[in-house]
Amino acid sequence: MTRDGGSGAGENAAAEEEPGYGIGAVSRRLGVPASTLRTWNLRYGIGPSRRSPGGHRRYDDADLRRLEEMSRLIRAGMPPADAARQALRPRPAPGERAASAPAREGAASPESPVRPGPTGPSASAVRPAADPGLLSAAMLVRAVTVLDTATVDAGLDAALAAHGVMWTWERLVLPVFAAVTRRQQDTGAGIDVEHLFSDRLQAALARFSARVPSPVHPRPVLLAAAEEEQHALPAHALAAALGVLGVETRVLGARTPYTTLADAMRRLGPAAVFVWSQMRETGDPTPLAGLPGLRPACRVVVGGPGWRDGLPTHVIRVNTFRDALSAVMTTLR
């Protein structure tokens, strides 16, 4: 297999002699799977900018710097779409910055960290001020309140495509659910709104996950809601975020009996298992001790406010989406 994904000793030797970097060399240098690099190129337009005389796609030094920046931003927690957009911004030549007009207040340069705003990264630092097709959380609340499925679908699809799962979850999904919950508490109505939004969100995550790259690890990740737990959306969202990173997943969904989860673990041999509990009634940690021990080892991660004290010592508890993603990805390294 050549650095560009081809095969054959003659082709490999020719590619090695050509200028620039093949995808294999870039993958080794950055520690990013070649399949992920191809996905970044197809989805975000950040890839090799030249073609060699031999017809191979090659990365030059500027391409490599952009990919290094994108990889750094993703490791810092920025969604891939935002990281690509920032990495693709033109960088001034040496000395040009001092001669140019002062930067707009509040904007982050490619060399500086994103400046936090009241509810997370400043919008001006991670995306243009005008972002056609994106809905705010308030706009999405209005759409879901009148059961406007077309607008809800379009808003969720646009957010996922532009900013990824984590941004969409933190900036749109959680605020919308909070508003729906307040309406239920104030008026006693809104179950239909909650159910519709949950349904459209799960459908949007499924559409987004259908475009994931080839698996980067031979063992998948298994996700489920705790036994009798009806809320499974966080498991679906985490699966979608893992899929973008090239991780193969299986989601068993709501109300997964622990005997079923154990049987699936034995048959699938996952690298990690994630179990969600929303309600305290479903957060009994005792059954977790009965999950099978696998060889190679399988990490068990639990999330959600329902879990009570007394988790088995080998079980990792996470409190945020970012922590859950980090805990699972650490297992795959």
C-alpha positions, 0 to 999 in steps of 0.5 A: 500500500502506497502513501496515497492508498495505491498498491504495488512496489513500482507505484510506491517507489514513484510516489516516494520520488514525487514532491510533496507528501502522500496521504500516508506520510501526512497520516503518520505525521499528524496521528490522524487516520488516512480515512479521516483525512479523506473525509476532511477533504471531501466534507470541508475542502481541506486536503491536497492542493496539488497533483504531481506529474505522476498523477498523485494527489500530494500535500504541500507544506501549506496544506500540512500547516492547515491540517496541523492547525485543524487537528490542533483545534479539534483536539482542543474541542472545536467542532470539525467544521469550525476547525476547518474554516479557521484553518483555511483562513489566509495567514498574513505573510511575515511582517504583514500583520503589523502593516495591516489594519487592526484586527476586528475587536473580539475576533480570534486570529489563527494563532490565538485561542478562541475567546470565550463568550457568555455561552461558549466560543465567540461566534465571530471567532469560529464562523462568519457573522452571517451564516445562511441557513442556520437557525438560532435556538429561539428560532428553532423553539418557535418552529418546534412549538408550531410543529413545523417539521420542515423548518426543524429538519432544515435547521438541524441539518444545517447546524450539523453540517456546518458545526458538527454534533457537539456544537449542535447539541450544546448550542441548539438541542439543550437550549430547545429542550430547556425551553420546552421543559419550562413551557411544560412546567408553566402550562402543563402542555408541550408533550407533543412538542417534546416528542416531535423535537426528539423524533426530528433530532434522532432522524437528523442524527441518523442522516448525518451519521450515514456519511461517516468515514470508514472505521478507524478501529477494529472494535466498535463502541456499544451504546444504550440507555439503562434498563427502563430508561426511555431517554436515549437521545444522548446515546444517539448523539454520542454515536453520531459524534463518534461516527464523524471521527471514524468510530463504528458504533451500535446503538441499542436504544431505550430500555435496554435490559442488562441481560441484553446488553451483556449478551450484545457485549459478548457477541460484539466484543466492543472496545467501549460501552456507554450507558445513559441514565436520565432518571434516578429510578433507572440509575441503579449502579448494581447491575453494572457489576454484572456486565461481562469482563471481555478480553481484550478489555472493554471500558464501561462509561456511564453518563446522565444525571440519573446515576446514583452513588456506588458505581463499580470501581472500573466504571467511568462516570462522565458529566458532559458530552465532551467528557463522554467523547473524550473517555471513549476516544481514549479507549481507542488509542 
